Amino acid sequence: MSLQTFYKRHTIPLTLLLVLIGALLLSMLIVSQRTQTYQETVKTQLNAQVELLQMLASAAAQNRAGSANGVTIQDCPTEQRTTFDGLLGRLDSGLQRSELLQLEQLFSACAHVQAERKAVVVAQLEREVSVLTSYVDQMSAITSTDAAPDYAIASWERLVEHESAQVTGFGELVIAQKSIIDTLLEGKAADSPEMLAILDTVKETQEALLFANTQATTLRAELGAQ
């Protein structure tokens, strides 16, 4: 059979095959373009999310809940804050009973502010790290590679752990401060067993806070969140 005869007999099948190949190639091109567009979209979301996390990490270090997420934890009035901080600072050196009573009255309004601000911004930081992780999972699926190291997911998660530890520590210190005031108002001496037990707890909490803060500071530097 000549080549010319072969082509005449198989013109339609060959044409269909070429059409199918062309359609397949076009489909692959469209899918590739859409994948590329989706990848660029996810990359943009990732970059924006990292910037948000850097801002939140900085806010967590400074207890700036309001500037980070719009949630404002109202502080007590300036005069009360000044009095409260002054009395609290002198607690170790001894206060008169009238001063202890004044400190107790101001406690509910002034004592929890810093701890609550820290808790709010760290909670947001934790949520946004979860969002970053979801974006990274999408990028990993698109590229068929593990994108987590490129966006320091492990470091962000460790930062959340150490910031959360500080939230817990601040809350424990507030509780301990109240216990000290109550114990002194009950007439117990500064070297009484009850007071010494509280002070031992405070020391442990302060050491844990120092460790968590040191670790968080190092991680923020690594993550570009100063």
C-alpha positions as CSV (number, residue, x, y, z in Angstrom):
1,M,0.0,0.0,0.0
2,S,1.3,3.4,-1.0
3,L,1.7,6.2,1.5
4,Q,-0.9,8.2,-0.5
5,T,-3.4,5.4,-0.3
6,F,-2.8,5.1,3.5
7,Y,-3.5,8.8,4.0
8,K,-6.7,8.6,1.9
9,R,-8.0,5.7,3.9
10,H,-7.1,7.2,7.3
11,T,-7.7,10.9,6.8
12,I,-10.7,11.1,9.2
13,P,-9.2,9.1,12.0
14,L,-5.9,11.1,11.8
15,T,-7.8,14.3,11.8
16,L,-9.8,13.3,14.8
17,L,-6.6,12.3,16.6
18,L,-5.0,15.6,15.9
19,V,-8.1,17.4,17.1
20,L,-8.1,15.4,20.3
21,I,-4.4,16.0,20.9
22,G,-4.9,19.8,20.2
23,A,-7.9,19.9,22.6
24,L,-5.8,18.0,25.3
25,L,-2.9,20.4,24.9
26,L,-5.3,23.4,25.1
27,S,-6.9,22.0,28.2
28,M,-3.5,21.4,29.8
29,L,-2.5,25.0,29.0
30,I,-5.7,26.4,30.5
31,V,-5.3,24.3,33.7
32,S,-1.7,25.4,33.9
33,Q,-2.6,29.1,33.6
34,R,-5.4,28.8,36.2
35,T,-3.0,27.0,38.5
36,Q,-0.5,29.7,38.1
37,T,-3.1,32.4,38.7
38,Y,-4.3,30.6,41.8
39,Q,-0.7,30.2,43.1
40,E,-0.1,33.9,42.7
41,T,-3.3,34.6,44.6
42,V,-2.3,32.3,47.5
43,K,1.2,33.8,47.5
44,T,-0.2,37.3,47.8
45,Q,-2.4,36.1,50.7
46,L,0.6,34.5,52.4
47,N,2.7,37.7,52.1
48,A,-0.2,39.8,53.5
49,Q,-0.8,37.3,56.3
50,V,2.9,37.3,57.3
51,E,2.8,41.2,57.6
52,L,-0.3,40.9,59.8
53,L,1.4,38.4,62.0
54,Q,4.5,40.6,62.3
55,M,2.3,43.5,63.5
56,L,0.4,41.3,66.0
57,A,3.7,39.8,67.3
58,S,5.0,43.3,67.9
59,A,1.7,44.3,69.5
60,A,1.8,41.3,71.8
61,A,5.3,42.2,73.0
62,Q,4.0,45.7,74.0
63,N,0.5,44.7,75.1
64,R,-1.0,47.0,72.4
65,A,-4.3,45.2,71.9
66,G,-6.2,48.2,70.6
67,S,-3.8,49.1,67.9
68,A,-3.5,45.5,66.7
69,N,-7.1,44.4,66.3
70,G,-9.4,47.3,67.2
71,V,-10.3,45.7,70.6
72,T,-9.8,48.3,73.4
73,I,-9.2,47.2,77.0
74,Q,-10.1,50.3,79.0
75,D,-7.6,51.2,81.6
76,C,-8.6,52.7,84.9
77,P,-8.5,56.5,85.2
78,T,-5.0,58.0,85.2
79,E,-5.2,59.2,88.8
80,Q,-6.2,55.7,89.9
81,R,-3.6,54.1,87.8
82,T,-0.9,56.2,89.3
83,T,-2.0,55.5,92.8
84,F,-2.4,51.8,92.2
85,D,1.0,51.4,90.6
86,G,2.6,53.4,93.4
87,L,1.0,51.4,96.2
88,L,1.7,48.1,94.4
89,G,5.3,49.1,94.0
90,R,5.6,49.7,97.7
91,L,3.9,46.5,98.7
92,D,7.1,44.7,99.4
93,S,8.4,47.4,101.7
94,G,5.2,47.5,103.8
95,L,1.9,49.5,103.6
96,Q,-0.3,51.0,106.3
97,R,-3.7,49.2,106.6
98,S,-5.4,52.3,105.1
99,E,-3.1,52.0,102.1
100,L,-3.8,48.3,101.8
101,L,-7.6,49.0,101.8
102,Q,-7.1,51.6,99.1
103,L,-5.0,49.2,97.0
104,E,-7.8,46.6,97.4
105,Q,-10.4,49.0,96.3
106,L,-8.4,49.9,93.1
107,F,-7.5,46.3,92.4
108,S,-10.5,45.2,90.4
109,A,-10.4,48.3,88.1
110,C,-6.6,48.4,87.5
111,A,-5.0,45.1,88.2
112,H,-6.2,43.0,85.2
113,V,-5.7,45.5,82.4
114,Q,-2.2,44.5,81.2
115,A,-3.0,40.8,81.5
116,E,-6.3,41.2,79.6
117,R,-4.6,43.2,76.8
118,K,-2.0,40.5,76.5
119,A,-4.6,37.8,76.3
120,V,-6.6,39.6,73.6
121,V,-3.7,40.2,71.2
122,V,-2.2,36.7,71.8
123,A,-5.6,35.1,71.1
124,Q,-5.7,37.0,67.8
125,L,-2.1,36.0,67.0
126,E,-3.0,32.3,67.5
127,R,-6.0,32.6,65.2
128,E,-4.0,34.3,62.5
129,V,-1.2,31.7,62.7
130,S,-3.9,29.2,61.9
131,V,-4.9,31.2,58.9
132,L,-1.3,31.3,57.7
133,T,-1.1,27.5,58.1
134,S,-4.2,27.1,56.0
135,Y,-2.7,29.2,53.2
136,V,0.6,27.3,53.4
137,D,-1.4,24.0,53.1
138,Q,-2.9,25.4,49.9
139,M,0.5,26.4,48.5
140,S,1.9,23.0,49.4
141,A,-1.0,21.3,47.5
142,I,-0.5,23.5,44.5
143,T,3.3,23.1,44.3
144,S,3.4,19.5,45.6
145,T,6.1,20.6,48.0
146,D,6.2,21.4,51.7
147,A,5.8,25.2,51.9
148,A,5.8,25.3,55.7
149,P,9.6,26.0,56.1
150,D,9.3,28.9,53.6
151,Y,6.9,30.6,55.9
152,A,8.4,29.6,59.3
153,I,5.2,27.9,60.5
154,A,7.1,26.0,63.2
155,S,8.6,29.3,64.5
156,W,5.2,31.1,64.5
157,E,3.6,28.2,66.4
158,R,6.4,28.3,69.0
159,L,6.0,32.1,69.4
160,V,2.3,31.5,70.1
161,E,3.2,28.9,72.8
162,H,5.6,31.3,74.6
163,E,3.2,34.3,74.3
164,S,0.4,32.1,75.7
165,A,2.7,31.1,78.6
166,Q,3.1,34.7,79.4
167,V,-0.6,35.3,79.3
168,T,-1.0,32.5,81.9
169,G,1.9,33.9,83.9
170,F,0.5,37.4,84.0
171,G,-2.9,36.0,85.2
172,E,-1.1,34.1,87.9
173,L,0.7,37.2,89.1
174,V,-2.5,39.1,89.4
175,I,-4.0,36.3,91.5
176,A,-0.9,36.3,93.6
177,Q,-1.0,40.0,94.1
178,K,-4.6,39.8,95.4
179,S,-3.6,36.9,97.7
180,I,-0.8,39.0,99.2
181,I,-3.1,42.0,99.8
182,D,-5.8,39.8,101.4
183,T,-3.2,37.9,103.5
184,L,-1.8,41.2,104.8
185,L,-5.3,42.6,105.5
186,E,-5.9,39.4,107.6
187,G,-3.1,40.6,109.8
188,K,-0.6,38.0,108.7
189,A,3.1,39.0,108.9
190,A,5.2,39.4,105.8
191,D,7.3,36.4,106.9
192,S,4.3,34.2,107.9
193,P,4.1,30.7,106.3
194,E,1.1,31.8,104.3
195,M,2.9,34.8,102.8
196,L,6.1,32.8,102.2
197,A,4.1,30.2,100.3
198,I,2.6,32.9,98.1
199,L,6.0,34.5,97.5
200,D,7.5,31.1,96.4
201,T,4.7,30.8,93.8
202,V,5.4,34.4,92.6
203,K,9.1,33.6,92.2
204,E,8.4,30.5,90.1
205,T,5.9,32.4,88.0
206,Q,8.4,35.2,87.4
207,E,11.1,32.8,86.4
208,A,8.7,31.1,83.9
209,L,7.7,34.5,82.6
210,L,11.4,35.5,82.1
211,F,12.1,32.3,80.1
212,A,9.0,32.7,78.0
213,N,9.7,36.3,77.3
214,T,13.3,35.6,76.3
215,Q,12.3,32.8,73.9
216,A,9.5,35.0,72.4
217,T,12.0,37.9,71.9
218,T,14.4,35.6,70.0
219,L,11.6,34.2,67.8
220,R,10.3,37.7,67.0
221,A,13.7,38.7,65.8
222,E,13.9,35.6,63.6
223,L,10.4,36.3,62.2
224,G,11.1,40.0,61.5
225,A,8.6,41.2,64.1
226,Q,10.5,43.8,66.2
